[in-house]
Amino acid sequence: MKTGAGRFFEDYRLGEVIAHAVPRTVSGGERALYHALYPARGALYSSDEFARACGLKASPIDDLAAFHLVFGKTVPDISLNAVANLGYAEGRWLHPVWPGDTLRARSEVIGLRETSGGAAGVVWVRTTGLNQHGEAVLEYVRWVLVKKRGSGPAAEPVVPELAKAVPAEALVVSEGLRFEGYDFSLAGEPHRWGDYAVGETIDHVDGVTVEEAEHMLATRLWQNTAKVHFDATRRPDGRRLIYGGHVISLARALSFNGLANAQMIVALNGGTHANPCFAGDTVRAWSEVLDKAETGVPSVGALRLRLVAVKEGAAPFALRGAEGKYLPEVLLDLDYWVLIPR
């Protein structure tokens, strides 16, 4: 038997370290395709000259493009037979990814718990993306609902304790990054760190209708082979589930309108794909400022943001119903830190 059906819940062992296959050398093509798929306009990730004026050697690959690339490496081993990707925590971007870098990924299984119905289980993994020098470029925890192969007993449940947020002092500011000479006119908006207040909400106004073809291109670009994204027969309704990372990148790109100077994502505190997204849905986004912090670089500040993606027709800034559950129009609830000029 030379082919494999992917891992099921019973195939994971606590403490197991999985070295994921197929390293990927990054080129400018990834940036071009990322910007073709999403209305991404962040100046730092668009212009070498702008990036050099901010102290970097050139424009890095978009932070979420690097995330998707590393995430895609893990899918054959972690979520090929997933029912759903449930959440994220303790994510940090540790080193810029440059064109020419070769990325690979490894994951450690840090938690296992069978569901009450016994047909599936939740698997927690801590994933690290590494470049050709062995440097960690990013790390994150995610947990996935994975089908069981059979109905036999499962291992004793172990649920990891995860931080509610990455502390501000653990945020990594890329070597050389400075915003003293930051050009706000070229960036697109005048708003800096001091212009945002904790508790402030921002309606990003614009919307994007999700196309089947764009989603399929995205999943292939990141080599994400999860069956529910490709094979329409995997769901009873015959619809392919839009890759959650596609929604994240759409929402992040939409947030440019109001957060154009939130240049670099440096931490992922938490995230939930609250409801499924399908082709034909129109995605809109809003943000809430959760916290502010200084960094070790005087010209660079940090904002902790909640980014919420919703379907067309959602009430402004509505997240949960009276019973505490996400409203059906909510697609994504993402909590992350960004770097912004002070």
KEMINU-208464 format. One record per residue: y, z, x of N, C-alpha, C, O, CB in turn; residue in one letter. Coordinates in steps of 0.2 Angstrom, whole numbers, plus 5000, padded with zeros to 4 digits. Last residue first. Glycine has a CB too. Layout:
<nodes>
YZXYZXYZXYZXYZXA;...
</nodes>
This chain:
<nodes>
527750815023528150865021528850845021529350895019528050935025R;526550685017527150705021527550765018527550775012527650645022P;524850745014525450705012526050735016526050785019525650725004I;523150745011523650755016524250715014524150655012523450735023L;522150824998522450765002522950785007523250845006522750714997V;520650884991521250894995521450834998521050795000521150945001W;519950884974519950864981520650884985521150894981519850794982Y;518950864961519350914964519350904971518850904975519150994962D;518650774946518650774953519150824956519750824954518650704957L;517850724933518250774935518150794942517650814944518150844930D;517550574923517550604930518050664930518650664928517750554935L;517650544909517150514914517050554920516450564922517350444915L;518050594893518050614900517550584904516950594903518150684901V;517750574880518050524883518150534891518350494894518750514880E;517050694875516650634877517050574880516750524883516350604870P;517550834885517650794879517350724881517250704886518450774878L;516550964891516950904892516950864886516550854883516650864898Y;516451114883516151064885516651004886517151004883515651034881K;517151224876517151224883516751164887516751154893516751284886G;517351214863516751254865516651254873516151274875516151214862E;518451144862518551214860517951254863517951314864518651224853A;518351024876518451044869518451114868518451154873517851014864G;519350974890518751004887518851024880519451024878518551074891R;520450884893519850894897519250914893518750884894519950934903L;521950794891521450834888520750834892520550774894521250804880A;523050724895522850784899522350824895522250884897523550824900F;523150634880523450644887523250714889523350764886524250644887P;521550584873522250614872522450634879522150654884522150684868A;520850424875520850494877521550524876522050494877520550504884A;520950284875520950324868520950394869521050434864520350304864G;519850234888520450224883520350264877519850264874520450144882E;519150374897519150314894519750304889520050344887518450304890K;519750454913519550454905519450384903519750334906520050494901V;519650554927519650484924519350484917518950524915519150444928A;520650664935520250654929520250584927520850554926520450704924V;520850764949520850694947520350684941519750694942520750644953L;521750894955521150874951521350804948521850794946521150924945R;522150934972522250894966521650894962521050894964522450824968L;523051014984522351014981522450984974522851014970522051084981R;523950944998523950954991523150964988522750914990524350904987L;524650985013524050975010524150985002524451045001523451015012A;525750905025525550955021524950935017524750885018526150965016G;526450875041525850865037525750915032525550975034525250845041V;527350925050527550865046527050845041527150805036527750805050S;526651025058527251035053527450985049527650995043527851055058P;524951055057525450995059526051005055526050995049525150925059V;524151135052524351155058524851105061525051115067523751155063G;524751145035524251125040524551145046525051175047524051055039T;525051225019525251195025524651185030524151205029525751245029E;524651185002524551225008524851185014524951125014523751235010A;524351204985524751174990524651214996524551274996525551174989K;523451164970523651214975524051174980524051104980523051244978D;523351074959522951144959523251194964523251254963522251134959L;524050964949524150994956523851064955524151104952524850994958V;523150844941523450904941523550934948523050934951523050954936E;523150674935523050724940523450784938523950784934523250694947S;522250534926522850584927522650634932522050644933523050624920W;521850374921521750434925522350474925522950454924521650414933A;520650254913521350284915521250344918520750374919521750284908R;519650114910519750184914520450194915520850154918519350184921V;518750044898519450044901519550114904519650164900520050024897T;517149974897517550034896518250024900518249994906517250094899D;516449864901516849854895517349914894517849914890516449844889G;515049944907515449884908515849884901515549894896515049824909A;515150124906514850064905515350004906515950014905514450064899F;514850294911515350234911514950174910514450164914515850234917C;514450454904514250394908514850344906515150344901513650364905P;515350604909515050564904514850494907515250474912515450554897N;515650674921515550714914515250674909514850694905516250734912A;515250704936515250644932515150664924514550674923514750584934H;516250814945515750804940515850734936516350724934515750864934T;516550904960516550844956516050834951515450854952516550784960G;517450984973516950984968517050924964517550894964517051044963G;518150964985517951034983517451034977516951074977518551064980N;518250874998518050864991517750934989517250954991517450804991L;519550835009519050875007518850855000519350834996519250945008A;520450735013520150765018519650815016519250845020520650805022V;521150575010520750625007520450665013520150635017520250595002I;522850535014522150545016521750595012522050655011522150555024M;524050515006523750465010523050475012522650425012524150455017Q;525050524995524450564996523950525000523450494997524050584989A;526050434991526050464998525450514999525450545005526750504999N;525850404978525750354983525750384990525450344995526350304982A;525650464965525450494971525350454977524850454981524750534970L;526250384956526350454956526150494962526450544963526050484949G;525050274957525650274953525850354952525550374947525550234947N;523850304963524450284967525050284964525550304967524350214970F;522850324954523250384955523850364960524350404961522850434958S;522050214954522550214949523050274950523650274948522250234942L;521250244965521750194966522250194961522850184962521350124966A;520550354959520950364965521450304966522050324968520450364972R;519850274949520350334947520850344953521450354952519950394945A;519050194957519550164952520050214950520650204950519150144946L;518350284964518750244968519250204963519850194965518350184971S;517550344954517950384958518550344961519150354962517550414963I;516850234948517350264944517850314949518450314947517050314939V;516050214959516450154957517050184953517650164953516050104953H;515250324960515750314965516250254963516850254966515450294971G;514450304949514950354949515450344954516050364953514650424949G;513950144943513950194949514550244948515150214948513950154955Y;513650124926514050114931514050164937514050224935514850104929I;512050084921512450134922512950124927512750104933512150204923L;511549954910511649974917512150024918512750014915511749914922R;510649964895511349964898511249984905511050044906511949994894R;509649994886509649934890510349914893510449854894509549874885G;509450114881509950074877510050004881510449964878510550114877D;508450174889508250154882508750114879508550064875508150214878P;508550114906508850154901508650134894508550074893509550154901R;507850024914507750094915508050134910507950194910508150104922R;508249894911507649914908507549994909507050024906506949874909T;509249854920509349874913508849904909508949934904509649814909A;509449894936508849874931509049904924508949964923508249904934D;510549954943510249884944509849854938509949804936509949874950F;510750084941511350044942511149964942511549924941511650064948H;509550144940509850144934510550104935510850084930510050214932V;509050144954508750094949509250094942509250034939508050114947K;510050134968509850174962509650134956510050084954510350224960A;510450074980509950044976509650084970509050074968509350034981T;511850034988511650084983511050054979511250014974512250114979N;512549964997511849964998511550024993511050054996511649975005Q;513849934995513650004998512950014999512750065000514050064994W;513749814989514149824995513949884999513949885005514849824994L;513049834978512749804983513049804990512749814995512649724981R;513949904971513349944972512949904978512649934982512849944966T;514949804970515149874973514449904975514349924981515549914969A;514349704962514549694969514649754973514549764979515249654969L;514249774950513649754954513749734961513349754965513349694950M;515549794946515149854948514549834952514349874957514949884941H;515949664944516249704950515849764952515749784957516949724948E;515149624934515049594940515349634946515149634951515449524940A;515549714923514849714926514849684933514549714937514449684921E;517149794924516749734923516049744926515949774932517149674927E;518249904916517649894921517249834919517149824913517249954920V;519949894916519349884912518749864917518849824921519449824907T;521150014920520749954923520149954919519750004917520549964930V;522850064918522150064917521850004920522149954921522050064909G;524250174922523950114922523150124920522950174920523950084929D;524750314921524950264917524550204916524350184911525650244919V;524550444926524550384931524650314927524750264931523950374935H;525350584923524950534920525050464924525650444925525250524913D;525150744931525450674932525050624928524450614929525450654939I;525650914930525150854928525550794929526150784927524950874921T;525851064940526150994937525550944936525050944939526550974943E;525251164946525151164938525451104936525351084930525551224936G;526351174959525651194957525651194949526151224946525451264960V;527351034962527251104960526551114957526251074954527851124955A;528050924974527550934969527451014968527551044973526850904971Y;529050904983529150884977528650894971528750884965529350804977D;528550944996528950984992529150964985529351004981529551004996G;527850824999527450884998527850934994527650964989527250915004W;528750684992528450714997528150784995528150804989528950735003R;529150534985528950594983528550624989528050594992528550604977H;529550394985529950444989529650514989529950554992530650444986P;528450254987528750314983529050364987528850364993528150344978E;527950164996528050144989528350194985528550184979527350134987G;527950145010527350185007527350174999526850164996527350255008A;529150095013528550055014527950085010527550045008528450045022L;529950205010530050145006529450095007529250065002530650105009S;529550305019529350315012529450245008529150235003529850365009F;528850315034529350265030529150265023528650235020529250195033D;528850445045528550415039529050375035529650395034528250465035Y;529050515057529350445056529050405050529150345050529250405062G;528250625055528950635056529350565055529850565052529050655063E;526850645053527250605047528050615049528450605044527050635041F;525450615062526050645062526450605056526350545056526450645068R;523850625070524250615064524850655064524850715064523750625058L;523150665082523750615082524150605076524750585076523550555085G;521650675074522050685080522550635080522450575079521550675086E;521750725056521550675061521950685068522550695067521550605059S;521450885051521950835052521850785058521750815063522750865053V;520350965041520450925047520950875047520950825043519750895049V;520251125033520451055033520551025040520951055044521051035028L;520151255034519551215036519751135036519251095037518951235032A;521251315028521151315035520551275038520551265044521151395037E;520951295014521451255018521451255025521551205028522151275015A;519251295010519851335012520351285015520151245019519651395015P;518451204997518551205005519251245006519751225004518551135008V;517851294983518351254986518351254994518151314997519051264984A;516751374980517151344975517651284977517851244974517551394970K;515351354990516051374989516351334984516251274983516351364996A;513751394983514151344986514851364985515051394980514051274983L;512051444985512751464984513251424987513251414994512851544986E;510651344979511151364984511851394982512051374977511251304989P;509251394972509951364970510451394975510551454976510151384963V;507651374970508151404975508751364974508751304974507851394983V;506051404962506751384962507251414967507151474968507051384955P;504451374969504951424966505651394967505851364972504851484970E;503851204964504051264969504451314966504851294961504351234975A;502951174949503451154954503551214959503351274957504151134951A;501451114942501951164943502351144949502151104953501551224945P;501350944934501051004938501651054939502251034938500750984944G;501650824928501750884925501550944928501551004925501550874918S;502350704939501850724935502050784931502650794931501150734938G;503550664945502950614945502450634940502150594936502650604952R;505150694938504550714941503950664941504050624936504250784938K;506750634942506150634938505550664942505550654948505950564936K;508250724947507650674949507050684944506850744943507550684956V;509850754948509350764943508850704944508950644943509550764936L;510650814962510450754958509850774954509450814956510250704963V;512150864971511450884968511350824962511750804959511550954965W;512850864988512750844981512150864978511650884981512850764981R;513950905000513350924996513450894990513950884987513351004995V;514550825015514650845008513950865005513450855008514950785004Y;515450755029514950795026515050815019515650825017514750855031E;515950635041516050675035515450705033514850695036516250625029L;515750615054516350585052516450615045517050615043516250505051V;515050685069515050685061515750665059516250685061514950765059A;514550585082515050625079515050625072514950575069515750605081E;513750495089513450565086513950605083513750665082513050595092G;514350385091514350435096514050495095514050545098515150445098H;514250305080513750285085513850335091513350335096513950215088Q;514350435067514550375070514050365076513650405077515250375072N;513650505052513750505059513950445062513750395059513150535063L;513750605038513750545041513950545048514450585049514250505036G;512650725030513150715036513150635037512550615039512950755042T;512350815015512250755019512850755024513350775023512350695014T;511250925008511950925012511850865016511350855021512050995016R;510650924991510650904998511250915001511850904998510350834999V;509650984978510250994981510150964989509750984992510551064981W;508850924963508850924971509550934974509950894972508450864973V;508150974948508750964952508650974959508351024961509351014949V;506850884939507150934943507750924947507950864948506650964948G;505850844925506250824930506550884934506350944932506950784928A;505150894915505050824916505450804922505350744925505250784910A;505351024911504751014916504650944917504250924921504151034913G;506251084903505851044900505251024904504751004902506150984897G;507051154913506651194908506151154904505651174902507151224903S;506851074929507251084923506751124918506151124919507451024920T;506651154945506451114940506851134933507051184932505651134939E;507651154959507551194953507251144948507551094946508151224951R;508151174976507651144972507651184965507551244966506951124975L;509151154991509051184984508551144980508551084980509651194981G;509351085002509551155002509451184996509551244995510351155004I;508850965013508650985006508851065006508551095010507950975004V;509950865022509550925022509450945015509950955012509750985027E;510150695029510250745023509750805024509150795026510150715016S;511050575038510550625037510650675032511250695031510350655044R;511650415042511650475038511050515039510450485040511850455031A;512750305052512050325049512150395045512650425046511550325055R;513850175057513750245053513050245051512650195050514150245047L;514850115070514150115066513950175063513950225067513550085071T;516450045071515950105071515350085067515350045063516350165068D;517149925068516749925074516249985075515749985078517149925080G;518550005061518149945061517749945068518049955073518549885060P;518250185060518650125063518250065062517650075063518950135070W;518550335052518050285053518450215055518850195051517550275047V;519050495058519250435055518650385056518350385062519850405057P;518250645054518450605059518550535056518150515052517950595065H;517950725043518050755049518250715055518550735060517350785051L;518050765027518150715031518350735038518850775038518650655028W;516950865017517550865022517450805026516950775028517450925027R;516350955003516450895006517050895011517550925009516550835001G;515951054994515951065001515951005005515650995011515351105004E;515050954981515451014984515451014991515150974994515051084981A;514650874966514850874973515150944975515450974970515250814975Y;513450824953514050854956514050854963513550834967514050924953G;512350734948512650794944513350814947513750834943512250844943L;511750584944512050624950512550674947512950654943512450574955N;510250564935511050564935511150604942510850644944511350604929A;508950524937509250514930509950514930510250484927508950574926V;508350444952508850494949508950474941508950414940509450504952A;507550374961507350394954507750444950507450484946506550414955N;508450374971508150314969507850324962507950274958507650284974L;509050474978509250464971508950404968509250374963509950464970S;508550494991508750554987508850534980508550574976509450574989I;508150384998507750444999507950494994507550544993507950465006D;509050284994508350264994507950334994507350334992508150224999P;510350344996510050334989509350324989508950354985510450274986V;510950365008510550415006510150395000509650434998510950475005T;511850255010511250265015510750315012510150305013511450285022K;512850275001512350225000511750235004511150215002512650155001G;513550375007513150395001512650345000512050354998513650394995F;514150305017513650355019513250375013512650375014514050415022V;514950215009514450185014513950235016513350225016514850165020L;515750305002515250264998514750235003514150225001515550204995H;516450355013516050405008515550365005514950375005516450435003F;517150245017516750285021516250325018515650325019517150325027A;517950225005517450175008516950205012516350185012517850115011A;518650345005518150335000517650275002517150275000518450324993L;519550315016519150375016518550365011517950385012519550435014D;519650145023519750195018519250255017518650245018519750155011D;519650145041519350115035519450175029519450235031518550115035I;521250165048520550175048520250135041520650115037520450245047P;522450065058522250085051521450095050521150055052522450035046S;522650145074522650085069522450115062522450175061522050025072A;522850265080522850205084522850135080523050085083522150205089K;524150365072523450345073523450275077523950245078523150335066L;525550395070525150425076524450405077524150435081525150495075G;526150325061525950395059525550425064525250475063525550395052C;526350205066526950245065526750315063527250355064527450215060A;525050165065525250175071525850225071525950265075525350115075R;525050135051524550195053524850215060524850275062523850165054A;525850025050526050095047525650145050525950205051525950085039F;525149935058525749955060526050025057526350065060526349905059E;523949915050523949945056524649975059524650025062523649895061D;523949955033524349925038524149955045524250015045525049925036S;523150015023523249945022523549915029523449855030523649935017S;523050145024522350115025522450035024521949995023521950135019Y;524350185023523950205029523350165030523150155036523850285029L;524650145010524950115016524550125022524450085026525650125017A;523550114997523850165001524050135008523650095011523250215003G;523050034986523750014990523950064995524550064997524250004984R;521749974977521950024982522549994986522549944989521350034987A;521149934965521849914966522149964971522650004970522249924960P;519549874970519949924967520649914969520849874974519749994970Y;518949754976518649794970519049844967519049854960518049824973L;519749724986519649674981519349704975519549684969519249624983A;519649834994520349824991520249764986520749764981520849804996H;518349814998518549874995519249864991519249884985518649935000Y;518449695005518049704999518249764995518249754989517349705000L;519249735016519449685011519049685005519349675000519349615015A;518449835022519149855019519349795014519549815009519649855025R;517349765025517249825021517949835018517949855012516949885024E;517849675035517649655028517549705023517649695017516949615029G;518149745046518649735042518449705035518849705030519149685045G;516549835048517049785050517649785045517649825040516749715050S;515249945053515849935049516349875052516449875058516249995048V;513549945053514149935058514749905053514649855049514049885063T;512450055048512850005046513450005050513850055051513050015039R;510650095048511350105050511750045048511549995047511350115058P;509250115040509750065040510450085042510850095037509750025034V;508750275033508650215036509350165036509750185032508050175033A;509050455036509050395032509050325036509350325041509650395027H;508150585039508550535043508450475039507950445038508250525050A;508050745032507850665031508350625035508950625033507950655023I;507350895033507950855035507650785035507150765038508150875043V;506951035022506750965025507350925027507850925024506350925020E;507251145015507351145023507251075026507351065032506951195026G;506051125003506651155005506651155013506251175016506651225002L;505550955000505351025002505951055005506351025008504851015008R;505050834988505550864992505350934994504950974990506250874988Y;504150784979504150754986504650794990504550784996504250684986D;504350814966503850854969503850834977503550874981503150834966E;505350724961505550794963505050834967505150874971505650824956F;504950574971505050614965505150684966505150704972504450604960F;505550434980505350504980505450524973505950504969505750544985R;504850264979505450314980505150384979504550394976505950304975G;503850184978504150194972504750244973505050254968503650214967A;503450064991503550134989503950134982504450094981503850174994G;502249954999502849964995502850034993502350074993502949914989T;501049945005501549945009502249955005502749965009501549875012K;499450005004500050005000500650005004500850055008500050064995M;
</nodes>
